[in-house]
Amino acid sequence: MKESVSFEEFTRLDIRVGRVLAAERVQGTDRLIQLLIDLGDERRQVVAGIAPHYRPEELVGKEMPVVVNLEPRRVRGVESQGMILAVDVEGRPVLLQPVEEVPPGSPVR
């Protein structure tokens, strides 16, 4: 288990549900998928290392939690403007999804 963080530190994270509008493999990589995610009032590009486990076409339309206030980062030349959340099951990412459909941009609390 990682070290504890205060409640105040945790609340600094802005996690919202996003809907995947488009997904494609990042050229020249085996692991990366570039996602275009609808967050309600804006769209963001997010790069995720899930290509060994998910095909881009199966991600389109899915809702998933996204950390939206993470500093942008370039991954293999592509800017990632957030991070999707997944569960790690024996080294395999399992994407998190709401039990029912929610509006894009809904805050996670």
N, CA and C of each residue as an Amber inpcrd file, in Angstrom:
protein
   327
   0.8440000  -1.1680000   0.0000000   0.0000000   0.0000000   0.0000000
   0.8950000   1.2390000   0.0000000   0.4570000   2.2760000  -0.6990000
   1.2290000   3.5180000  -0.7420000   1.0010000   4.3220000   0.5300000
   1.8420000   5.3470000   0.7220000   1.6990000   6.1630000   1.9330000
   0.3800000   6.9400000   1.9150000  -0.1140000   7.2700000   3.0820000
  -1.3870000   7.9760000   3.2230000  -1.2860000   9.4030000   2.7090000
  -2.4090000   9.8910000   2.1840000  -2.5200000  11.2950000   1.8060000
  -3.6890000  11.8760000   2.5820000  -3.6460000  13.1670000   2.7930000
  -4.7280000  13.7990000   3.5370000  -5.9680000  13.9120000   2.6440000
  -7.1030000  14.0730000   3.2700000  -8.3490000  14.2730000   2.5320000
  -8.2320000  15.4990000   1.6330000  -7.5850000  16.5560000   2.1390000
  -7.4130000  17.7760000   1.3700000  -6.5840000  17.5120000   0.1040000
  -5.5400000  16.6830000   0.2260000  -4.7380000  16.3490000  -0.9470000
  -5.5890000  15.5840000  -1.9740000  -6.3830000  14.6380000  -1.5000000
  -7.2350000  13.8660000  -2.3950000  -8.2440000  14.7610000  -3.1270000
  -8.8260000  15.7110000  -2.4130000  -9.8490000  16.5650000  -3.0290000
  -9.2720000  17.5070000  -4.0820000  -7.9690000  17.6270000  -4.1560000
  -7.3500000  18.4480000  -5.2040000  -7.4930000  17.7940000  -6.5740000
  -7.7180000  16.4800000  -6.6090000  -7.9140000  15.7920000  -7.8840000
  -9.2820000  16.1220000  -8.4530000  -9.3130000  16.4530000  -9.7270000
 -10.5800000  16.6870000 -10.4310000 -10.7990000  15.4860000 -11.3410000
 -11.6820000  14.5970000 -10.8980000 -11.9670000  13.3760000 -11.6510000
 -13.3890000  13.4940000 -12.1920000 -13.5130000  13.3340000 -13.5090000
 -14.8160000  13.4650000 -14.1710000 -15.0310000  12.2830000 -15.1070000
 -16.2860000  11.9680000 -15.3640000 -16.5990000  10.9110000 -16.3180000
 -16.5380000  11.4940000 -17.7200000 -15.7960000  10.8140000 -18.5720000
 -15.7030000  11.2160000 -19.9750000 -16.2100000  10.1110000 -20.8780000
 -16.6680000  10.4890000 -22.0630000 -17.1270000   9.5210000 -23.0620000
 -16.1460000   9.5320000 -24.2240000 -15.6630000   8.3730000 -24.6110000
 -14.6970000   8.2570000 -25.7020000 -15.4000000   8.4990000 -27.0330000
 -14.9420000   9.5300000 -27.7530000 -15.4930000   9.8680000 -29.0620000
 -14.7210000   9.1960000 -30.1910000 -13.4070000   9.0400000 -30.0100000
 -12.5490000   8.4350000 -31.0290000 -11.3500000   7.8100000 -30.3380000
 -10.8160000   6.7730000 -30.9670000  -9.6350000   6.0910000 -30.4170000
  -8.8160000   5.5350000 -31.5680000  -7.4870000   5.6550000 -31.4310000
  -6.6010000   5.0920000 -32.4430000  -5.2640000   4.7450000 -31.8130000
  -4.6010000   3.7640000 -32.4040000  -3.2720000   3.3820000 -31.9360000
  -2.3070000   4.5220000 -32.2110000  -1.3510000   4.7150000 -31.3280000
  -0.2810000   5.6840000 -31.5560000   0.7640000   4.9830000 -32.4160000
   1.0070000   5.5470000 -33.5930000   1.9300000   4.9320000 -34.5480000
   3.3090000   4.7410000 -33.9380000   3.9030000   3.6040000 -34.2370000
   5.2490000   3.3140000 -33.7720000   5.3210000   2.7770000 -32.3590000
   4.1510000   2.4830000 -31.7540000   4.1460000   1.9290000 -30.3990000
   3.2820000   0.6670000 -30.3620000   3.5650000  -0.1840000 -29.3990000
   2.7720000  -1.4000000 -29.2130000   1.7410000  -1.2480000 -28.0970000
   1.9500000  -0.2600000 -27.2270000   1.1370000  -0.1550000 -26.0150000
   0.1420000   0.9990000 -25.9920000   0.3420000   2.0180000 -26.8270000
  -0.4040000   3.2650000 -26.6360000  -1.6130000   3.4230000 -27.5560000
  -2.6910000   3.9250000 -26.9600000  -3.8910000   4.3220000 -27.6870000
  -4.1550000   5.7840000 -27.3630000  -4.4500000   6.5580000 -28.4050000
  -4.8090000   7.9700000 -28.2550000  -6.3310000   8.0520000 -28.2670000
  -6.8920000   8.6710000 -27.2220000  -8.3360000   8.7840000 -27.0660000
  -8.7630000  10.2410000 -27.1670000  -9.8720000  10.5020000 -27.8380000
 -10.5100000  11.8170000 -27.8020000 -11.7210000  11.6520000 -26.8950000
 -11.7230000  12.3990000 -25.7900000 -12.7300000  12.2040000 -24.7480000
 -13.5880000  13.4500000 -24.5810000 -14.9090000  13.2440000 -24.5840000
 -15.8870000  14.3100000 -24.3460000 -16.0650000  14.4480000 -22.8390000
 -15.7810000  15.6480000 -22.3320000 -15.9440000  15.9350000 -20.9040000
 -17.0740000  16.9200000 -20.6570000 -18.0190000  16.9700000 -21.5750000
 -19.1640000  17.8550000 -21.4260000 -18.9020000  19.2190000 -22.0130000
 -18.1200000  20.0280000 -21.3280000 -17.8480000  21.3880000 -21.7860000
 -16.5710000  21.4840000 -22.6160000 -15.8560000  20.3860000 -22.7710000
 -14.6400000  20.3840000 -23.5800000 -14.2880000  18.9590000 -23.9920000
 -13.3850000  18.8840000 -24.9570000 -12.8520000  17.6020000 -25.3930000
 -11.3690000  17.5740000 -25.0930000 -10.8950000  16.4090000 -24.6750000
  -9.4790000  16.2610000 -24.3330000  -8.8960000  15.0540000 -25.0460000
  -7.6110000  15.1710000 -25.3390000  -6.8480000  14.0610000 -25.8870000
  -6.0930000  13.4120000 -24.7400000  -6.2370000  12.0930000 -24.6100000
  -5.5720000  11.3490000 -23.5500000  -4.8700000  10.1500000 -24.1850000
  -3.6430000   9.9070000 -23.7690000  -2.8840000   8.7520000 -24.2400000
  -2.8430000   7.7240000 -23.1100000  -3.1810000   6.4790000 -23.4390000
  -3.2240000   5.4190000 -22.4280000  -2.4730000   4.1870000 -22.9180000
  -1.7700000   3.5370000 -22.0250000  -1.0020000   2.3380000 -22.3480000
  -1.8330000   1.0770000 -22.2460000  -2.9040000   0.9990000 -23.0030000
  -3.8460000  -0.1210000 -22.8990000  -3.9720000  -0.9300000 -24.1860000
  -3.1860000  -0.6060000 -25.2020000  -3.3180000  -1.2670000 -26.5070000
  -3.1430000  -2.7890000 -26.4760000  -2.3050000  -3.3590000 -25.6110000
  -2.2140000  -4.8220000 -25.6050000  -3.5090000  -5.5070000 -25.1490000
  -4.4140000  -4.7450000 -24.5320000  -5.6000000  -5.3380000 -23.9180000
  -6.9250000  -4.8640000 -24.5070000  -6.9130000  -3.7560000 -25.2390000
  -8.1400000  -3.1920000 -25.8070000  -7.8950000  -2.7600000 -27.2430000
  -8.8870000  -2.9730000 -28.0920000  -8.8370000  -2.4720000 -29.4680000
  -9.4780000  -1.0900000 -29.4870000  -8.9230000  -0.1540000 -30.2510000
  -9.4770000   1.1980000 -30.2790000 -10.9830000   1.2310000 -30.5570000
 -11.4480000   0.4300000 -31.5120000 -12.8630000   0.4770000 -31.8940000
 -13.7990000   0.0360000 -30.7650000 -13.3370000  -0.7940000 -29.8400000
 -14.2060000  -1.2210000 -28.7440000 -14.3000000  -0.1680000 -27.6320000
 -13.4560000   0.8570000 -27.6860000 -13.4670000   1.9030000 -26.6590000
 -14.4290000   3.0400000 -26.9950000 -14.7150000   3.2360000 -28.2760000
 -15.5780000   4.3410000 -28.7100000 -16.9690000   4.1770000 -28.0920000
 -17.4410000   5.2630000 -27.4550000 -18.7430000   5.2630000 -26.8060000
 -18.6990000   4.9010000 -25.3360000 -17.5940000   4.3520000 -24.8700000
 -17.4920000   3.9640000 -23.4580000 -17.2950000   5.1960000 -22.5800000
 -17.8590000   5.1200000 -21.3930000 -17.6500000   6.1490000 -20.3740000
 -16.6150000   5.6390000 -19.3890000 -15.7710000   6.5680000 -18.9120000
 -14.7400000   6.1790000 -17.9510000 -14.2880000   7.4040000 -17.1610000
 -13.7990000   7.1960000 -15.9340000 -13.2970000   8.3220000 -15.1490000
 -11.9600000   8.8090000 -15.6960000 -11.8100000  10.1410000 -15.6830000
 -10.6060000  10.7910000 -16.1980000 -10.1270000  11.8120000 -15.1670000
  -8.8430000  11.7640000 -14.8180000  -8.2550000  12.8160000 -13.9870000
  -7.9790000  13.9760000 -14.9430000  -8.7100000  15.0870000 -14.7660000
  -8.6220000  16.1740000 -15.7420000  -7.6760000  17.2980000 -15.3330000
  -7.2660000  17.3540000 -14.0680000  -6.3620000  18.4330000 -13.6760000
  -4.9200000  17.9560000 -13.5070000  -4.5740000  16.8810000 -14.1990000
  -3.1980000  16.4230000 -14.2560000  -2.4520000  17.2850000 -15.2740000
  -1.2320000  17.6630000 -14.9700000  -0.4620000  18.4680000 -15.9180000
  -0.3110000  17.7210000 -17.2320000  -0.4960000  18.4020000 -18.3770000
  -0.3050000  17.7300000 -19.6700000   1.1060000  17.1810000 -19.7830000
   1.2090000  16.0820000 -20.5290000   2.5010000  15.4020000 -20.6780000
   2.5880000  14.8330000 -22.0930000   3.7670000  14.9420000 -22.6900000
   3.9810000  14.3670000 -24.0140000   4.4100000  12.9110000 -23.8610000
   3.7000000  12.0370000 -24.5640000   4.0020000  10.6160000 -24.5520000
   4.2380000  10.2010000 -26.0030000   5.4890000   9.8660000 -26.3180000
   5.8680000   9.4860000 -27.6800000   5.4230000  10.5290000 -28.7030000
   5.6020000  11.8000000 -28.3240000   5.3110000  12.8950000 -29.2280000
   3.8630000  13.3440000 -29.2590000   2.9890000  12.6990000 -28.4940000
   1.5690000  13.0470000 -28.4660000   1.2410000  13.6100000 -27.0860000
   0.5760000  14.7770000 -27.0620000   0.2270000  15.3690000 -25.7730000
  -0.9580000  14.6520000 -25.1450000  -0.7950000  14.2550000 -23.8830000
  -1.8690000  13.6610000 -23.1040000  -2.3540000  14.7030000 -22.1070000
  -3.6590000  14.9700000 -22.1330000  -4.2490000  16.0340000 -21.3180000
  -5.1070000  15.4840000 -20.1850000  -4.6750000  14.3900000 -19.6060000
  -5.4010000  13.7650000 -18.5110000  -4.9820000  12.3200000 -18.3930000
  -5.6910000  11.5840000 -17.5420000  -5.3830000  10.1720000 -17.3450000
  -6.6750000   9.4190000 -17.0780000  -6.8980000   8.3300000 -17.8140000
  -8.0480000   7.4880000 -17.5120000  -7.7010000   6.6000000 -16.3260000
  -8.7180000   6.1650000 -15.5970000  -8.5000000   5.3110000 -14.4330000
  -8.8920000   3.8770000 -14.7570000  -8.0830000   2.9380000 -14.3000000
  -8.3290000   1.5200000 -14.5020000  -7.8620000   0.7560000 -13.2700000
  -8.3530000  -0.4450000 -13.1360000  -7.9310000  -1.3480000 -12.0760000
  -6.8210000  -2.2300000 -12.6370000  -5.8050000  -2.5020000 -11.8460000
  -4.7170000  -3.3810000 -12.2640000  -5.0120000  -4.7840000 -11.7270000
  -5.2750000  -5.7190000 -12.6490000  -5.5370000  -7.1040000 -12.2770000
  -4.4280000  -7.9620000 -12.8680000  -3.4660000  -8.3230000 -12.0230000
  -2.3280000  -9.1330000 -12.4440000  -1.6270000  -8.5370000 -13.6690000
  -1.4370000  -7.2080000 -13.6390000  -0.7330000  -6.5120000 -14.7050000
  -1.5920000  -6.1320000 -15.8920000  -2.8710000  -6.4810000 -15.8750000
  -3.7870000  -6.1440000 -16.9670000  -4.7050000  -5.0110000 -16.5280000
  -4.8110000  -3.9280000 -17.3270000  -5.7290000  -2.8540000 -16.9560000
  -7.1780000  -3.2400000 -17.2480000  -8.0420000  -3.0390000 -16.2730000
  -9.4790000  -3.2480000 -16.4500000 -10.1180000  -1.8810000 -16.2680000
 -10.7360000  -1.3830000 -17.3270000 -11.2990000  -0.0380000 -17.2970000
 -12.4830000   0.0570000 -16.3540000 -12.5820000   1.1810000 -15.6590000
 -13.7030000   1.4650000 -14.7710000 -14.8030000   2.1420000 -15.5790000
 -16.0580000   1.8010000 -15.2840000 -17.1890000   2.4140000 -15.9670000
 -18.3280000   2.6200000 -14.9800000 -19.1000000   3.7000000 -15.1620000
 -20.2840000   3.8750000 -14.3220000 -21.2720000   2.7210000 -14.5580000
 -22.0540000   2.3880000 -13.5660000 -23.0510000   1.3250000 -13.6790000
 -24.1730000   1.7360000 -14.6240000 -24.4720000   3.0280000 -14.6590000
 -25.4690000   3.5360000 -15.5950000 -24.8800000   4.7200000 -16.3450000
 -25.4790000   5.0620000 -17.4890000 -24.9750000   6.1680000 -18.2960000
 -25.1550000   7.4850000 -17.5430000 -24.1180000   8.3210000 -17.5940000
 -24.1540000   9.6350000 -16.9510000 -23.7070000  10.6790000 -17.9720000
 -24.0540000  11.9430000 -17.7510000 -23.6270000  12.9770000 -18.6900000
 -22.1010000  13.1430000 -18.6700000 -21.4900000  13.3190000 -19.8450000
 -20.0410000  13.6010000 -19.8810000 -19.7150000  14.8150000 -19.0210000
 -18.6290000  14.7150000 -18.2710000 -18.2150000  15.8050000 -17.4000000
 -18.7120000  15.6730000 -15.9790000 -19.5350000  14.6610000 -15.7100000
 -20.0440000  14.4730000 -14.3340000 -18.8780000  14.2440000 -13.3860000
 -18.8430000  14.9780000 -12.2630000 -17.7370000  14.8090000 -11.3210000
 -17.8290000  13.4980000 -10.5520000 -16.6840000  12.9060000 -10.2870000
 -16.5920000  11.7080000  -9.4640000 -16.3590000  12.1790000  -8.0380000
 -17.1100000  11.6450000  -7.1020000 -16.9110000  12.0280000  -5.7130000
 -16.9910000  10.8420000  -4.8120000
